[in-house]
Amino acid sequence: MKKKPLGLYIHIPYCIHKCGYCDFNSHPIKRDEMDHYIDALVLEMKHYAKIYTNTNIIKTIFLGGGTPTTLNAFQLERILKECVNEFTVASDAEVTIEANPATVDVKLMKSIRRTGYNRISIGVQSFDKEELKLLDRAHGPNEIHSTVDCARKAGFDNLSLDLMFAVPNQSIASWESNLNKAMEKTPEHLSTYNLTIEQGTAFSKLQSNGKLIMPDDDHQLELYKTTIEYLTKKGFNQYEISNFSREGKECKHNITYWKNSNSLGIGAGASSYMDGTRFKNINLPAHYIRQVKEKKTAVEHSETLQPRQAMGETIMLGLRLLQGISINEFEKRFQVSFINLFKNTLQSLKEKELILIEDNFLRLSKKGLFLTDSVILEFI
């Protein structure tokens, strides 16, 4: 029996500092807890490997956070070795590790690369000293350059940089300067996100107190349009709303997510989607460790989606991809006629010139790209 492709996500919840805009499951570094946390990761892996190894093959592994590079070389090596030991991992699997500037040196980078991590994503956010300060980042421009240089010296030839736009007081010129400095580092991939204020974050409190003023929607749209135009001219392909890559360097792990395909999450706060069921682990690392030791898993919430829910999610995520949604794959997956099911919605959106149906793919038009949320709501 042919094994089904599976994406594996492993969450490392520790950070040297929690940024004001961050709503991810991140926690202060606790050196005396980290080895216990990895022990728990291994136990959880073993549990799921017994269930999925015979029917699934791991095509992508993604270590996210938090900041995975707060772990030492031995800990990071152990995690990847256990993945390979417990699961069936494809020989050409994409293995990504997230890193923040100022958390790595050449020695650690070389160890990471030698261990088998073959793609690195560095959380730059900005090359501007004042913007970094406003964003509450723990690094400065010098650490960015040294970290990227370390990655190259270590042999990483698949490197992604994260950048953030729509920062308060950010002009078109200052954003173009960020993009230009990013290009000087010759990355294979760029993720460009607009700053959003999430409820419960430090930035949310500042905004409610009038101490943080966000750019208006028109300016944010201009920044986004600038991004697309600039990176396209530099030879990058926009393959997803916020992601750009050189030819063949798209992030395979994230494409798995956007196609609403099976993905297994390991670690505190990690989420999974397996054969129509979503489940999420408990957030607090100490509670995660204790629960895995007792039960081998730490799931706090599980939900099996109704077919119509799953269809809505598949469209919501799939429309983020510039190539859009394969109508054939959708119909095969859900055993329905896509055109008949969404006939009125499709007609309305086509009249508004927000979508295109070409080569049996549904995708956003250029106009629709800037109104993505509105288009998606029509299908949910």
N, C-alpha and C positions, 0 to 999 in steps of 0.2 A: 504494500500500500504506500502510495506517495505521501510523504510527510508535508503537512501544511506549514507555510511560513509563519513565524512568530517573532514579534519584536519584544525585547526584554529591556525594561527600564529599572534601574537601581538607584534609589534615592539616598543621598548622603546629606543629612540635615544640618551639618555644622557649618558655621560661618564665623569669620573673625569679627564681623560687624554686620548688623542688620540695617540696610539702607532704608531711608524714610519712606520710599515708595513701595517697598517689598511686601507682598502678601503671600509669598511662598512659605512652605513649611520649613523654616530655618530657625536654628537655635544656637546659643553660644557654645563655643568649643569646651568640651569636658574631656580632657585627656584620659582620665581614669575610667571613662565610660566607653570610649571608642572601640577598644578591643572587644568588649562585651557586645557592642552594637554589631560588629562584624560577625561575631559568633552567631548572633541572632539572624543576620542576613543569610548565613550559610545554612542554618536550620530551616529557614523559610524556603530557600532554594531547593534543598533536598526534598521537602514536602511537595512542592509543585513539580519537581522533576519526575517524581513517581507517577504523577497524573498525566503530564504532557510530553515526556520524552519520546514515547513510542509513536506518537501521532504528529509531533511538531518538530520543526527544525528552526533554530534561532538564526535569523538573517541579520539582525541588528542588535547591538547592545549599547545602551546609553547610560552613562553615569552622570546623574544630574544632582542639583542641590537647591539650597545650600551651596557649599563649595567643596567638591570632592577632593581638591588638592590641599585641603586642611589635613587629610590623612597622610601618613608617611608612605614611603616606597613599598615597604614590606606589606602594609595593609592593602594598598591598591593592587599589588601583585596577587595577594591571596584572593581577593574578590574575583579577579578575572580568571585565575586558575580554577577556582571552585565552579565558576560558570561553565568552563570547558569540561570539567570533570563530571558535572551533574547533568548537563543538558547536551543535546546534539546541536553543535554549533557549526554552521557552514564555514568551509575553509576560507571563503572570501567575505566573511561577515564584516560589516561596518561596525567598528568599535569606537564610540565617541566618549571623550571625557571632557566635562566642563572645567574651566579653570578661571580664577580671577587673578589679575595682576597683583604682584606683591605676595603671592602665596606659593611661588615655585622658583626654583633655581635650575641651572643647567643639569646638575647631578640628578635631581628628581625628574626632570623632563626626560633625560636619557633613560632612566629606569622605567618610566611609564611607557615610553615608546618601545623599549626592548621587551617589555612584558607582553605587548600585543595590542595596546591601544593604538589605533591607526588614524584617528581623527580627533582634533582638539578644537573646542569652542571657547573662545576667550571673551569674558565679559568686560569689554572696554567701556561702553556706554558713551564716552566722549573723550576727545583729545584735548579739550579746553579746560584749563586749570580751574577757572571760575565755575564752569558748568559742573565739573566733578564735585566741587565743594558744595554747590547748590543741591546736587543729587545725593549728597551724603555718602559719597563713595570713599573707601578707605585707601585708595591709591591716587597717584598723580600721573601726569603724562610720561615721566621718565620710567616709571614702573611698567607702563604699557609697552614701551619700546623694548625694554630689556626682556619682558616676558615673551613677546612675539619672537624676538631674536633667539631666545633660549629654545623655543619650540622648533625653530628652523634648524638650529645647531644639533638638536636632538634627533632630527630626521623626520619630523612631521611634514608631509607634503600635501596634507589635506587639512587646511586651517580655516576656521570660521571666526569672524569677529561680530560681536553684538554692539549695535549703536542705538542711541535713543534720541528721537527728535521731539519737537513740541515741548522743549524745556522752557520754563518761564524766561521771557526776555530774549529768546533765541531768534536771531534774524536769519533770513535766507542765506546771507553771506557767511554767517558763522556756521550754519549747518553744512554749506558747501565746503567750508574749510575742514570740517570733520570728515566729510566724505573723501576729500582730497588726501588728507593724512592717512586715512584707512587704505586708500589705493596705493600709497607709497609702501605699505607693508605687504603688498601683493598677495592678499588672501585669495583662497579658492571660493570662499562663500561669505556672504554678509547677511546678517539678520538686522533689519532696521525697524524698530518699534516706536510708536508714539507713546510718550509718557501718559499714563492713565492713573487717575487717583482712585485707589481701591478703598472701600469702606474698612475702617478699623486700623488703617496704617497711620504712621506719624504724619504723613503728608495730608491725609484726610482731615486730621485735627487742625493742621495749619491752615488748610483751605477754608474750613468752617469758621475759623477765627479771623479770616480775611488777611492772613499773613502769606498766602501763596496764591498768586493770580496766574491762572493758566491762559495760554494763547487762545484766541477765539477760533471757532470752527473753520472759518475761511482761511486763516493763517495756517492752521494745521494741515488743511487740504493742499495749500500751496507748497508747504514743506514736503508733503508726500509726493506731489507731482514732480517736484524738483529731484527727489530721490530717484524716481523711475527714469526720468529723462537723463540724469547724470550717469547712473549706473549702466543704463542701456548703451549709452555712447562709449562707455568703457569696456564694452563687450560682455557684460553680465546679462544672464537670462533671468527675468523675473518669473519664477515658476510657482510662487505662492504669494499671497497678498503682501507679506512682510519679508519675503526671503528671495535672495538673488544669488546666482552661482555662475561659475564658469562651466563650460560644457562638460557634462558628466559628473559634476561635483555637487549635485543636489543632495540634501540630507535624506538618506533613505529611511532612517528611523522616523523622522517627522512625517514623511509621506505615508508611512504605515498608519500613523495616527490620523492624518487628514483623510485617508481613504476608509477610516472607521474599520480597519482590519484588526485582527486579534493582537493584543499587546498585554504583556504580563508585567505588573509592577511589584517590585520587591523593596521593602524598607518602610520606614515610618512615613505615613501620609501618602504612600504610593497608590496610584489608581490602576485598575486593570479593566480590560474589556475582552471577554472571552465568550465567543459563540452566543452573543446576544445578552450576556449578563455583565453588568458593571459591579465592581466591588472596590472598596477603598479601605486602606489600613488606618489604624489609629495614629494620630499625629505626634504625640509626645514621645521622644526616643526612649525614655526610661520605661514608659508604659508599654511601648512596642516590644522592648527587650523582654520584659516580664511576661507578656502575653505569648510571645513566640516560644519562650522556654516552656511554658505550660501547655500550649495548644498547637504548636508548630506553625500557627498562622496568627495574624493580628487584625483580621477584618472587622471593622466596626459598622460597615453598612454595605448591603448588597441589594441589587435590584435587577430583575429580569425584565427587559424592555418589551413592551407590546410591539407588534409588527409596525404599527403606524408611528410609534415613537422612534423606533430604529431607523425607519425610512427618513424621518425628519432630521435625525442626527447625521445620517449619512449624507444628506443633501447639504446640511449646515456646514459640515466639515469639508465636504468635497468641493463646494463652490469656492473655498479658499484657494484651491489649486487653479492656476491660470488655464491649464488644459481642461479643467472642469470634471464632470462626472460622466463616466461611460454609461450610456443608457442600456447597452447590452448587459454589462456587468450588474447593474442595478436590477434589471428584470430577472436575470438568472438568480440573483441572491434572494429576492423577495417574491418571485413567482407572480408578478403583476405586470400589467401594461403601464409603463411609465407615462406615455402620452395620454392614455385614457384617464388615468388616475388624477393627473394634474392639468387636464385640458384647459380649464378656465384660467388657472393661474399662469400657465405658459403663454396663453393668448394675450392676457393682460400685460405681462412683462415684456413680451415681444413688441407689442404696440407702443410701449414706453421706451423701447430700444435699450432695455437693461440686460437682456440675455441674448445669446446666440445658440442655435442648434446646428452644428456642423459635423459631418462625418460621424453621426450618431453619438455626439458628445454635447452635453448641456454645459455652457460656460457663461461667465459674466462678459458683457460687452465692456468696452473701455469706459463708457458712461456708468455702467453697472458696478464696475470696480470701485468707484468712489462712493457708491451707495450700497455696499455689500450687506450691511445689517438689515436695511429695508427690504432688499430682495429676499434674503433668507427667511425673514418673518412671514413672507407670503407662502412658504412651503410648510411651516410648522403649525 
